[in-house]
Amino acid sequence: GEYNFEGRGNLTLFMQEAADAGLFVNLRIGPYVCAEWTYGGIPAWLGLKDGVAFRQTNDIWQPAMQKWFNVVIEQMANGSFFATQGGPIVLVQVENELPSTDKTYVEWCGTMA
């Protein structure tokens, strides 16, 4: 797929506005962000791919998640939005409300933090 960071998806503009307002940011990169959204905010088409299993050790899910994570991290680093760079991001959340049934996946997520 393609990433769209235009309009409401302009993450760098949002971070700049947060910085300008003096706010701290907990960046929840996801792609799973909450149970209140269908698929937790994950694109529905991804669930239709053969062999994909969301939020667990899986050869389809993990590369897609890591690619997304790296794209967002690179944008934030290039904009100097991390607190260590003087920016508003004080915390990055890799996953959300994980059960402890797949410790390999949890540890893998931790390697991206």
N, C-alpha and C positions, 0 to 999 in steps of 0.2 A: 503494500500500500504506500500511499504518499502521505506525508505529514503536512498539515495545513496550520500555519501559525499566523494567519491573517485575521483581521477583524477581531471578533471576540476571542480568538485563539492566539492573539499576540501576547505571548508570555513575557517577552522581554519588556514590552511597554508596561505591562502590569507590574513587573518587578521594579521598573524605574519609578512608577507612580507610588509604589509602596515605599521605596527608598526616599523619594521626595517628601512623603508624608511622615517619615520617621518611624514607620512600622517595622516590626520584626515579622519574618515569614517562616512558617513551617511548610516546606515544599513537599507536597504529597504527589510524587511523580506517578505513582501507579505502575502499570496501567489500571490495576484494580484499585478503586478509591473508596467505595462504600457499598454496603448491602442495599442501600435505598435506591440505587439506580439499577436498571436492567443490566445484567451481566457485570454489575459493579462499575460501569463506565467503559468496559471492554467492548470494542466493536462487535456487533452481532455476527458479522460475516466470519470472524475468526473462530467462533464456536461451530461453524459449519464445515470447517476443514477436517478432512479425515485424519484421525489419530491425535487431534489436539486434546489436551487435558489442561484446563485452566489451573493456575496457582499450585502446581505440583511439579515434581521432577518429570519432565517431558521434553523430548527432542524437538518438538515443534514450538511449544510455548516458550521455553527458556530463551532460545535465540531471538525470538520476536520481542520478548520483554526486555532483554538486555540491549537490543538495538534501540528501542524506544528510550530506555533509561539513559543510554549514552548520548543520544541526540539532545535530550533535555539538559543533561549535565554540561555538555559542551556549550550550549547556548548560554547557560547561566555563568559558566566560567569565562566565556568570551566577553560577557557584559559586566564582569566583576561584581556579580550579585551575591557571592558567598560572603558571610561575615568575616572570614579570614582575608578577604579582599576589600573589606570596608563596605560590603553590601548588606542587604536586609535579611538574607537567608541564614537563619541560625540553626535550622534542623532540616534534614532531608529524610523523608519517610519512604522506605523502599516498598513495603507491603502493608497490608491492613488486616487486622483481626484474623490472623492465621491460626488454624488448629495445629496442634503439635503432632499430627499424625505422619507428617513427611519431614522428618528432621533434616534429611539431605537437602531438600528444597529450602528450608529455613536457613540452613548454613550457607547455601549458594547465594541466597538473597543478601546475607550478611557480607559476602565478599564484595558486593557492589557498593556497600555503604561507605 
